[in-house]
């Protein structure tokens, strides 16, 4: 079933029985990094979307779960105060880093007798197969996929009104994805929900055309449609960021240079005289001369997720790199003096300590200025998460679990991989690596 068009949705809302005005507490449990704004882009996008329901009272509560000051009991009491003061609905996004905290919070609320309607969304739901109600038995509404329109629908229509991607407690789980027309979504930046500050995270598109088996930028079992935000919105946000004083912009697009408008976006930054930093996740094989010409006029950091150069590991991860094109791209980046970074993954299926060292050395030999290495995570709904037994993948028991052992490497091998990754991080921190 496809999502209704905006006209169809308008018709549904006009003909449905009038909904009782509701008050929602939107809780954001984030993994914050030092430069991050207090409000994340995803949280702000939901808030901007909910402003379309004028009778909806939206309250917010944010906590950083990786802060040393984070306390589950304090979170519980803060949520209970809001519910006691009239909040009828509680909405939370569930991520790998807060899954355990969300489950604890929901159990505690139900144990203490709170009956507010609980609405869950986020990647831990969006990419999961059937069986979500067993994972989150306290929840009344489960949302898979993009949340802006789905959450607005749940909160602004009578309870039980159907919507693609929304599963109600006790009803069959069709494992559908909620969709949005990104070009029609309100902007959190232009609406003032997300204040402009020196460091900003920004997006021009969502989704990815590739199907890497470790990545959540697609649906479980199917590719997630890539979709661009509205051209006018992107341009207006870009202008607002530059004129509002943003000096460090990290673009969240999985592959920025897959956007047909990528070069035009960079040219607009240059036209406005932007001198700040632009961090762009890109793909080597998609670089072209015009895009690189635009990069040379700006303070750009191109970030490439190479992951591995070993053919068996590429095949196992469904992540093929055309190394001849990658080498030519690296040569061109050096020739133009553009700053770039390459990231690798350790813990991949079929990987060994020696093969990981070979991927690192491949990058060193080609003069990659910044090399980063990250441990493999088995994110919910990904092909590797589903096929973990095939490769003998064993996870740690950390808050964010990572693969620490497999059929091809031991825990001792993994420790040496991690030590090498740490040495790369230390190398990157040196002034000469900047």
NORLIN-V878105 format. One record per pair of residues at least 24 apart in sequence whose C-alpha atoms are under 6 Angstrom apart, sorted by sequence separation. I is the first residue (numbers start at 0). J is the second residue. D is the distance in Angstrom with one decimal. If there is no record, write none. Layout:
BEGIN
i=I j=J d=D
i=I j=J d=D
END
This chain:
BEGIN
i=141 j=165 d=5.8
i=204 j=228 d=5.5
i=141 j=166 d=5.1
i=203 j=228 d=5.5
i=255 j=280 d=5.7
i=256 j=281 d=5.6
i=376 j=401 d=4.6
i=140 j=166 d=5.8
i=254 j=280 d=5.3
i=255 j=281 d=5.4
i=375 j=401 d=5.6
i=88 j=115 d=5.3
i=90 j=117 d=6.0
i=92 j=119 d=5.9
i=140 j=167 d=4.8
i=254 j=281 d=4.7
i=266 j=293 d=5.8
i=375 j=402 d=5.6
i=87 j=115 d=5.3
i=88 j=116 d=4.7
i=89 j=117 d=4.9
i=90 j=118 d=4.6
i=91 j=119 d=5.1
i=92 j=120 d=4.9
i=93 j=121 d=4.8
i=94 j=122 d=5.7
i=139 j=167 d=5.9
i=247 j=275 d=5.6
i=249 j=277 d=6.0
i=262 j=290 d=5.1
i=265 j=293 d=5.9
i=342 j=370 d=5.8
i=344 j=372 d=5.4
i=346 j=374 d=6.0
i=88 j=117 d=6.0
i=90 j=119 d=5.8
i=92 j=121 d=4.6
i=94 j=123 d=5.4
i=139 j=168 d=4.9
i=246 j=275 d=4.3
i=247 j=276 d=4.6
i=248 j=277 d=5.0
i=249 j=278 d=4.7
i=250 j=279 d=5.6
i=340 j=369 d=4.7
i=341 j=370 d=5.0
i=342 j=371 d=4.6
i=343 j=372 d=4.5
i=344 j=373 d=5.0
i=345 j=374 d=5.0
i=346 j=375 d=5.3
i=93 j=123 d=5.6
i=340 j=370 d=6.0
i=342 j=372 d=5.5
i=344 j=374 d=5.6
i=345 j=375 d=6.0
i=344 j=375 d=6.0
i=31 j=63 d=5.9
i=144 j=176 d=4.7
i=145 j=177 d=5.6
i=26 j=59 d=5.9
i=28 j=61 d=5.9
i=30 j=63 d=5.6
i=143 j=176 d=5.1
i=144 j=177 d=4.7
i=145 j=178 d=5.5
i=21 j=55 d=5.6
i=22 j=56 d=4.5
i=23 j=57 d=5.1
i=24 j=58 d=4.8
i=25 j=59 d=4.8
i=26 j=60 d=4.8
i=27 j=61 d=4.6
i=28 j=62 d=5.1
i=29 j=63 d=4.8
i=30 j=64 d=5.9
i=143 j=177 d=5.8
i=22 j=57 d=5.9
i=24 j=59 d=5.5
i=26 j=61 d=5.8
i=28 j=63 d=5.7
i=29 j=64 d=5.9
i=30 j=65 d=5.7
i=306 j=342 d=6.0
i=307 j=343 d=5.9
i=302 j=339 d=5.8
i=304 j=341 d=5.8
i=305 j=342 d=5.9
i=306 j=343 d=3.7
i=312 j=349 d=5.9
i=300 j=338 d=5.3
i=301 j=339 d=4.6
i=302 j=340 d=4.9
i=303 j=341 d=4.8
i=304 j=342 d=4.9
i=305 j=343 d=5.8
i=306 j=344 d=4.9
i=300 j=339 d=5.3
i=284 j=324 d=5.9
i=283 j=325 d=5.5
i=348 j=390 d=5.9
i=129 j=174 d=5.9
i=182 j=228 d=4.7
i=181 j=228 d=5.0
i=182 j=229 d=3.8
i=198 j=245 d=6.0
i=197 j=245 d=4.1
i=200 j=248 d=5.8
i=202 j=250 d=5.4
i=204 j=252 d=5.8
i=372 j=420 d=5.2
i=196 j=245 d=5.5
i=197 j=246 d=5.0
i=198 j=247 d=4.7
i=199 j=248 d=4.9
i=200 j=249 d=4.8
i=201 j=250 d=4.8
i=202 j=251 d=5.2
i=198 j=248 d=5.9
i=200 j=250 d=5.8
i=201 j=251 d=5.9
i=202 j=252 d=5.6
i=308 j=358 d=5.5
i=307 j=358 d=5.8
i=346 j=402 d=5.8
i=351 j=407 d=5.8
i=350 j=407 d=6.0
i=351 j=408 d=5.3
i=349 j=407 d=5.3
i=369 j=427 d=5.7
i=352 j=412 d=5.7
i=23 j=86 d=5.5
i=22 j=86 d=4.8
i=368 j=432 d=5.9
i=22 j=87 d=5.3
i=23 j=88 d=4.5
i=24 j=89 d=4.9
i=25 j=90 d=4.9
i=26 j=91 d=5.1
i=23 j=89 d=5.7
i=126 j=218 d=5.5
i=126 j=219 d=5.0
i=48 j=147 d=5.8
i=45 j=147 d=5.2
i=49 j=151 d=5.6
i=212 j=316 d=5.1
i=211 j=316 d=6.0
i=212 j=317 d=5.7
i=211 j=317 d=5.0
i=211 j=318 d=5.2
i=18 j=156 d=5.2
i=18 j=157 d=4.8
i=47 j=187 d=5.2
i=44 j=187 d=5.2
i=43 j=187 d=5.5
i=43 j=193 d=5.9
i=2 j=163 d=5.7
i=219 j=380 d=5.0
i=213 j=381 d=5.7
i=212 j=381 d=5.9
i=212 j=382 d=4.8
i=213 j=383 d=5.7
i=212 j=383 d=5.5
i=127 j=379 d=5.9
i=127 j=380 d=4.7
i=126 j=380 d=4.6
i=96 j=399 d=5.5
END
